[in-house]
């Protein structure tokens, strides 16, 4: 187990899964937008791409975030990896 498992979404590797822990330092407008897109505590996500935008899969939804917004998403890394075949898009 990690000493300090919490990390920013931008620290994940492509293909890594994590669980949303919180939204750190985001404005209330950004928090509402992220919540409405599915970034709620306990939700599992998968980082599919880092450039030119951070593309995250939450269930059957794919969301593209700029770096500034992605930095606000605090996650707990999951030892698993995501598989694009799980949710064909």
C-alpha positions as MATLAB code, in Angstrom:
seq = 'XXXXXXXXXXXXXXXXXXXXXXXXXXXXXXXXXXXXXXXXXXXXXXXXXXXXXXXXXXXXXXXXXXXXXXXXXXXXXXXXXXXXXXXXX';
ca = [
       0.000    0.000    0.000;
       1.143    3.554   -0.683;
       2.183    6.001    2.068;
       0.337    8.874    0.384;
      -1.818    7.276   -2.309;
      -3.642   10.436   -3.380;
      -2.383   12.050   -6.575;
      -3.529   14.380   -9.305;
      -5.136   12.964  -12.434;
      -2.221   14.383  -14.474;
       0.182   12.045  -12.621;
      -1.508    8.885  -13.916;
      -0.013    6.903  -16.761;
      -2.035    6.315  -19.917;
      -4.029    3.112  -19.429;
      -4.022    3.387  -15.635;
      -7.225    3.265  -13.625;
      -7.982    5.255  -10.489;
     -10.853    6.236   -8.229;
     -11.929    9.860   -7.864;
     -11.133   11.072   -4.360;
     -11.967   14.793   -4.487;
     -11.742   18.009   -6.492;
      -8.912   20.115   -5.093;
      -8.846   23.884   -5.473;
     -11.459   23.996   -8.223;
     -13.840   26.925   -8.409;
     -17.476   26.187   -7.624;
     -18.293   26.489  -11.343;
     -15.588   23.969  -12.250;
     -16.678   21.646   -9.435;
     -20.287   21.690  -10.663;
     -19.171   21.012  -14.241;
     -16.930   18.114  -13.187;
     -19.638   16.635  -10.948;
     -22.128   16.813  -13.818;
     -19.629   14.960  -16.052;
     -19.321   12.136  -13.509;
     -16.234   13.133  -11.504;
     -17.738   12.219   -8.140;
     -15.902   10.643   -5.192;
     -15.753    6.870   -5.517;
     -16.173    6.804   -9.308;
     -13.606    4.710  -11.183;
     -11.924    6.278  -14.197;
      -9.353    5.384  -16.805;
      -6.836    7.780  -18.345;
      -6.863    7.068  -22.078;
      -4.812    9.973  -23.437;
      -2.637   12.844  -22.185;
      -2.088   15.017  -25.242;
      -3.353   17.273  -26.653;
      -5.939   16.913  -23.867;
      -6.452   14.526  -20.950;
      -9.070   12.042  -22.117;
     -10.709   10.160  -19.285;
     -13.249    7.357  -19.458;
     -15.847    7.216  -16.687;
     -18.081    4.214  -17.352;
     -19.377    4.625  -20.905;
     -18.499    8.328  -21.096;
     -15.300    9.872  -22.425;
     -14.384   13.363  -21.254;
     -11.566   15.619  -22.490;
     -10.035   17.991  -19.929;
      -7.371   20.658  -20.216;
      -4.349   20.290  -17.936;
      -5.488   22.988  -15.495;
      -8.797   21.214  -14.908;
      -7.234   17.737  -14.783;
      -4.833   18.941  -12.078;
      -7.848   19.638   -9.839;
      -9.021   16.015   -9.879;
      -7.486   14.126   -6.944;
      -7.482   10.353   -7.427;
      -6.466    7.161   -5.671;
      -4.566    4.962   -8.124;
      -5.924    1.509   -8.811;
      -3.421   -1.271   -9.538;
      -5.427   -2.336  -12.603;
      -5.270   -1.117  -16.146;
      -8.112   -0.215  -18.440;
      -8.855   -1.982  -21.650;
     -10.387   -0.106  -24.580;
     -12.226   -3.297  -25.543;
     -14.228   -3.136  -22.308;
     -16.179   -0.127  -23.554;
     -16.020    0.110  -27.332;
     -16.476    3.617  -28.435;
];
